[in-house]
């Protein structure tokens, strides 16, 4: 497909760490092309290369020469908008773009728990995208906002989805070890994190606890009925560059045997609509048999950063089962998740053009 045939997209917050991840993931994408980049007023008017401190690899040449625009739907005209905005800006700007008819794929926390806003991991709950029609009707806009979850909640929800489908989760204890890239760039000061564990990440635990219930809930009519299991979360920042690791202990409505639980994870492929999409991994979940896996250093790049690795499944003396899950926080847990959401919307015809089949 030629560049002219691909769907033009804009990136809001394009100079930041997540914005840069969007640009790397969309470079050479078969359905989308980065036509516009937008950022704060202090960057507007500059060449992207001059406005950005590029973090990883080489900046794509066709994006380097783009002029940075203000985050204004009067200036940014692409029909699809990927938002890497900070929450302080997203609350006002994302609805402005949706009112202007744009499809907004958001990484921000602001609208995740709104009852008419889909909070989506495509393999887990692609059906929740049906909320878009209700959102448009309720808010009177022709665009829409689709969100992806907190990065740790994404990893945990993917790992638990096949178990919840088969056995019904009743309660979950989650302890996270979250990479420093989750704090953005430049992130956590080096003297705070080197040789250290920080047992607090602002607002993280409540997001993990409530977002998993929405994602693993059921769409009933025009609302999501949250899953009834309870979650207790402890969030910790550790000296790892990329990859959130989560230790999970779980109780179920129907108690699975250890082989049954492992088989559920090995066999799971998620929603059929996702299979074959450009950003979809062959295996959304990979079970590791090694006694010391998953590990961020060895497993974070699996499936080009879109596969969640699971291992160390064993019986739990307090609940039923325990396991370890790990996934790439800035790819599957952020920009890559939004790109995959957009691909599902193209395939289902909500976004016109591109690779619709």
C-alpha positions as CSV (number, residue, x, y, z in Angstrom):
1,X,0.0,0.0,0.0
2,X,1.4,3.4,-1.0
3,X,1.9,6.2,1.5
4,X,-1.0,8.1,-0.1
5,X,-3.3,5.2,0.5
6,X,-2.5,4.8,4.2
7,X,-4.7,6.5,6.9
8,X,-3.1,9.8,8.1
9,X,-2.8,9.9,11.9
10,X,-1.7,12.5,14.4
11,X,0.2,12.0,17.6
12,X,-0.6,14.3,20.5
13,X,2.3,14.7,23.0
14,X,4.6,13.6,20.3
15,X,7.8,14.8,21.9
16,X,7.5,12.7,25.1
17,X,8.6,9.2,25.7
18,X,5.2,7.6,24.8
19,X,4.8,9.8,21.8
20,X,8.2,8.7,20.6
21,X,7.2,5.1,21.0
22,X,4.1,5.7,18.9
23,X,6.4,7.1,16.2
24,X,8.7,4.1,16.3
25,X,5.8,1.6,16.2
26,X,4.1,3.5,13.3
27,X,7.2,3.8,11.2
28,X,6.5,1.7,8.1
29,X,3.1,0.6,9.4
30,X,1.1,-0.9,6.5
31,X,-2.2,0.9,7.3
32,X,-1.2,4.2,9.0
33,X,1.2,7.0,8.3
34,X,2.2,9.7,10.8
35,X,1.0,12.9,9.0
36,X,1.0,15.3,12.0
37,X,2.8,15.7,15.3
38,X,1.5,18.0,18.1
39,X,2.9,19.0,21.4
40,X,2.9,21.9,23.9
41,X,3.0,25.5,22.9
42,X,6.7,25.8,23.6
43,X,7.4,23.1,20.8
44,X,4.7,24.3,18.3
45,X,6.2,25.7,15.1
46,X,9.6,23.9,15.4
47,X,10.7,21.0,13.3
48,X,10.0,17.8,15.2
49,X,13.8,17.0,15.2
50,X,14.5,20.3,16.8
51,X,11.7,20.1,19.4
52,X,12.5,16.5,20.5
53,X,15.2,14.9,22.6
54,X,15.0,11.5,20.8
55,X,15.6,8.6,23.3
56,X,16.0,5.4,21.4
57,X,17.4,4.4,18.0
58,X,17.1,6.7,14.9
59,X,14.3,9.2,14.4
60,X,12.4,8.3,11.2
61,X,13.4,10.8,8.6
62,X,9.9,11.6,7.3
63,X,8.8,12.6,10.8
64,X,11.9,14.5,11.7
65,X,11.0,17.3,9.2
66,X,7.4,17.7,10.3
67,X,6.5,20.9,11.9
68,X,5.1,20.5,15.4
69,X,1.6,21.8,15.7
70,X,-0.4,22.9,18.7
71,X,-2.8,20.3,20.2
72,X,-5.7,22.0,18.7
73,X,-8.4,20.2,16.5
74,X,-8.5,23.3,14.4
75,X,-4.9,22.8,13.4
76,X,-4.6,19.0,13.6
77,X,-6.8,17.5,10.9
78,X,-6.0,13.8,10.8
79,X,-9.0,11.5,11.3
80,X,-7.2,9.3,13.8
81,X,-5.4,10.7,16.8
82,X,-3.1,8.8,19.1
83,X,-2.9,10.6,22.4
84,X,0.3,10.4,24.6
85,X,-0.9,13.5,26.5
86,X,-0.3,13.9,30.2
87,X,-3.5,13.6,32.2
88,X,-3.4,17.3,33.0
89,X,-3.9,18.1,29.3
90,X,-5.9,15.1,28.2
91,X,-9.0,15.9,30.2
92,X,-9.7,19.0,28.1
93,X,-8.0,18.2,24.8
94,X,-9.2,14.6,24.1
95,X,-12.9,15.5,24.2
96,X,-12.2,18.5,22.0
97,X,-10.8,16.2,19.3
98,X,-13.7,13.7,19.7
99,X,-16.2,16.5,19.3
100,X,-14.4,17.5,16.1
101,X,-15.0,14.1,14.7
102,X,-11.7,12.4,15.4
103,X,-11.1,8.9,16.7
104,X,-8.9,9.4,19.7
105,X,-6.9,6.5,21.0
106,X,-5.8,7.5,24.4
107,X,-3.1,6.4,26.9
108,X,-4.3,8.9,29.6
109,X,-6.2,7.9,32.7
110,X,-8.9,10.6,32.5
111,X,-11.7,8.7,30.7
112,X,-10.9,5.0,31.3
113,X,-13.6,4.6,33.9
114,X,-16.3,6.6,32.2
115,X,-19.2,4.2,31.6
116,X,-19.5,5.0,27.9
117,X,-15.7,4.9,27.1
118,X,-14.2,1.6,26.0
119,X,-11.2,0.4,28.1
120,X,-9.8,-2.2,25.8
121,X,-7.2,-4.9,25.4
122,X,-8.3,-6.2,22.0
123,X,-7.6,-9.9,22.7
124,X,-9.5,-9.6,26.0
125,X,-12.5,-7.4,25.4
126,X,-12.7,-6.2,21.9
127,X,-16.5,-6.4,22.1
128,X,-16.4,-3.4,24.5
129,X,-15.7,-1.3,21.4
130,X,-19.4,-1.4,20.8
131,X,-19.6,1.3,23.5
132,X,-18.5,3.8,20.8
133,X,-22.1,4.1,19.5
134,X,-23.5,4.8,22.9
135,X,-20.7,7.3,23.6
136,X,-21.5,9.2,20.4
137,X,-25.2,9.2,21.2
138,X,-24.8,10.3,24.8
139,X,-22.3,13.0,24.1
140,X,-23.5,14.3,20.8
141,X,-20.1,14.0,19.0
142,X,-19.2,12.3,15.8
143,X,-15.7,11.2,17.0
144,X,-14.9,9.0,20.0
145,X,-12.4,8.2,22.7
146,X,-11.1,4.7,23.1
147,X,-8.7,4.1,26.0
148,X,-6.1,1.5,26.9
149,X,-5.4,0.6,30.5
150,X,-2.7,1.3,33.0
151,X,0.4,-0.6,31.9
152,X,0.5,-2.9,35.0
153,X,-3.2,-3.5,34.8
154,X,-2.8,-4.5,31.2
155,X,-0.2,-7.1,31.9
156,X,-2.2,-8.6,34.8
157,X,-5.5,-8.6,33.0
158,X,-4.0,-10.4,29.9
159,X,-2.4,-13.0,32.1
160,X,-5.6,-13.6,34.1
161,X,-8.1,-13.4,31.2
162,X,-8.1,-17.1,30.2
163,X,-8.3,-18.1,33.8
164,X,-11.3,-15.8,34.5
165,X,-13.0,-17.1,31.4
166,X,-12.8,-20.7,32.4
167,X,-12.8,-20.7,36.2
168,X,-14.2,-17.3,37.3
169,X,-11.9,-15.1,39.5
170,X,-13.1,-14.4,43.0
171,X,-10.1,-12.5,44.5
172,X,-6.7,-11.4,43.4
173,X,-3.5,-10.3,45.2
174,X,-1.1,-8.4,43.0
175,X,2.4,-7.2,43.8
176,X,4.1,-5.3,41.0
177,X,7.7,-4.6,40.1
178,X,7.5,-1.8,37.6
179,X,10.2,-0.6,35.2
180,X,11.5,3.0,35.4
181,X,10.4,3.7,31.8
182,X,6.8,3.7,33.2
183,X,7.6,7.0,34.8
184,X,8.3,8.7,31.5
185,X,11.6,10.4,30.6
186,X,13.8,11.4,32.4
187,X,11.7,9.6,35.0
188,X,12.9,8.6,38.4
189,X,16.2,10.3,39.6
190,X,19.1,7.9,39.5
191,X,20.0,8.4,43.2
192,X,16.4,7.4,44.1
193,X,16.3,4.1,42.1
194,X,19.8,2.7,41.8
195,X,20.2,-0.2,44.3
196,X,16.7,0.6,45.6
197,X,13.0,-0.4,45.5
198,X,10.5,2.4,45.8
199,X,7.3,0.9,47.4
200,X,5.0,3.6,46.1
201,X,3.8,4.9,42.7
202,X,1.3,7.7,42.9
203,X,-2.3,6.6,42.1
204,X,-1.1,3.3,40.7
205,X,-2.7,0.9,43.0
206,X,-6.3,2.2,42.7
207,X,-5.9,2.1,38.9
208,X,-4.8,-1.5,38.9
209,X,-7.6,-2.5,41.2
210,X,-10.5,-0.9,39.3
211,X,-9.3,-1.1,35.7
212,X,-9.0,-4.9,35.7
213,X,-12.6,-5.3,36.9
214,X,-13.8,-3.2,33.9
215,X,-11.7,-4.9,31.3
216,X,-12.7,-8.4,32.5
217,X,-16.3,-7.4,32.9
218,X,-19.3,-8.1,30.5
219,X,-20.8,-5.7,28.1
220,X,-24.6,-5.6,28.9
221,X,-26.5,-3.4,26.5
222,X,-24.7,-0.1,26.5
223,X,-22.8,-0.5,29.8
224,X,-20.0,-2.6,31.1
225,X,-20.9,-4.7,34.1
226,X,-17.6,-4.9,36.1
227,X,-16.3,-8.3,37.1
228,X,-17.1,-9.1,40.7
229,X,-13.7,-10.2,41.9
230,X,-11.8,-8.1,44.4
231,X,-8.2,-7.0,43.9
232,X,-5.5,-6.0,46.4
233,X,-2.5,-4.4,44.7
234,X,0.9,-3.3,45.9
235,X,2.9,-1.2,43.3
236,X,6.7,-0.9,43.5
237,X,9.2,0.9,41.2
238,X,12.4,-1.1,40.5
239,X,15.7,-0.5,38.7
240,X,14.6,-2.2,35.4
241,X,14.5,-0.3,32.1
242,X,11.5,-1.9,30.4
243,X,9.0,-4.6,31.5
244,X,6.6,-4.7,34.4
245,X,6.7,-7.9,36.5
246,X,3.6,-8.9,38.6
247,X,3.3,-11.6,41.2
248,X,-0.3,-12.8,41.3
249,X,-2.2,-15.0,43.8
250,X,-5.7,-15.9,42.8
251,X,-8.9,-17.5,44.1
252,X,-11.5,-18.8,41.8
253,X,-15.2,-19.7,41.8
254,X,-14.3,-23.1,40.3
255,X,-11.0,-24.3,41.6
256,X,-8.7,-25.4,38.7
257,X,-6.0,-28.0,38.9
258,X,-2.5,-26.8,38.1
259,X,-2.5,-28.6,34.7
260,X,-5.9,-27.1,33.9
261,X,-4.8,-23.6,34.6
262,X,-1.5,-23.9,32.6
263,X,-3.5,-25.4,29.7
264,X,-5.9,-22.5,29.8
265,X,-3.0,-20.0,29.3
266,X,-1.2,-22.1,26.7
267,X,-4.4,-22.5,24.6
268,X,-5.6,-18.9,24.8
269,X,-5.5,-16.8,21.6
270,X,-8.0,-14.1,22.5
271,X,-10.7,-12.5,20.4
272,X,-10.6,-13.8,16.8
273,X,-10.9,-10.2,15.4
274,X,-7.3,-9.5,16.5
275,X,-5.6,-12.4,14.7
276,X,-3.5,-11.4,11.7
277,X,-3.5,-7.7,12.5
278,X,-0.2,-5.9,11.8
279,X,0.6,-5.3,15.5
280,X,-0.8,-8.6,16.9
281,X,1.7,-11.1,18.1
282,X,1.3,-14.8,17.2
283,X,0.9,-15.5,20.9
284,X,-0.7,-12.9,23.1
285,X,0.3,-15.0,26.1
286,X,3.4,-17.3,26.3
287,X,3.7,-19.7,29.2
288,X,7.3,-20.3,30.3
289,X,8.3,-23.6,31.9
290,X,11.7,-22.5,33.2
291,X,11.7,-22.1,37.0
292,X,13.2,-18.6,36.8
293,X,11.1,-17.0,34.1
294,X,9.7,-14.7,33.0
295,X,12.4,-12.1,33.3
296,X,12.3,-8.6,31.8
297,X,15.8,-8.8,30.4
298,X,15.1,-12.0,28.5
299,X,11.5,-11.9,27.7
300,X,10.3,-8.3,27.3
301,X,10.8,-8.2,23.5
302,X,8.7,-11.3,22.9
303,X,6.2,-10.8,20.1
304,X,7.9,-7.4,19.4
305,X,6.9,-6.3,22.9
306,X,3.3,-7.3,22.5
307,X,3.4,-10.7,24.1
308,X,2.8,-11.1,27.9
309,X,4.9,-13.9,29.4
310,X,3.6,-16.0,32.3
311,X,5.4,-18.6,34.4
312,X,5.9,-20.0,37.9
313,X,2.3,-21.3,38.1
314,X,1.9,-23.2,41.4
315,X,-0.6,-23.8,44.2
316,X,-1.1,-21.1,46.7
317,X,-1.4,-21.9,50.5
318,X,-3.8,-19.0,51.1
319,X,-5.7,-18.7,47.8
320,X,-5.8,-21.3,45.0
321,X,-3.0,-20.5,42.5
322,X,-0.1,-18.1,42.1
323,X,2.0,-17.1,39.1
324,X,4.2,-14.4,37.7
325,X,3.4,-12.3,34.6
326,X,5.6,-9.8,32.7
327,X,5.0,-7.5,29.8
328,X,6.5,-4.5,28.0
329,X,5.0,-1.5,29.7
330,X,5.6,1.1,26.9
331,X,4.6,-1.2,24.0
332,X,1.8,-3.6,25.1
333,X,1.0,-1.4,28.1
334,X,0.9,1.9,26.2
335,X,1.6,2.9,22.6
336,X,1.4,-0.6,21.1
337,X,-1.9,-1.3,22.8
338,X,-3.4,1.9,21.3
339,X,-2.1,1.0,17.8
340,X,-3.7,-2.5,18.1
341,X,-7.0,-0.9,19.2
342,X,-6.9,1.3,16.1
343,X,-6.2,-1.7,13.9
344,X,-9.3,-3.5,15.3
345,X,-11.3,-0.4,14.5
346,X,-10.1,-0.4,11.0
347,X,-10.8,-4.1,10.5
348,X,-14.3,-3.7,11.9
349,X,-15.0,-0.7,9.7
350,X,-15.3,2.0,12.5
351,X,-12.2,3.7,11.0
352,X,-12.5,3.9,7.2
353,X,-9.8,2.9,4.8
354,X,-6.4,1.3,5.5
355,X,-6.4,-2.5,5.8
356,X,-10.1,-3.1,6.2
357,X,-10.9,-6.7,5.2
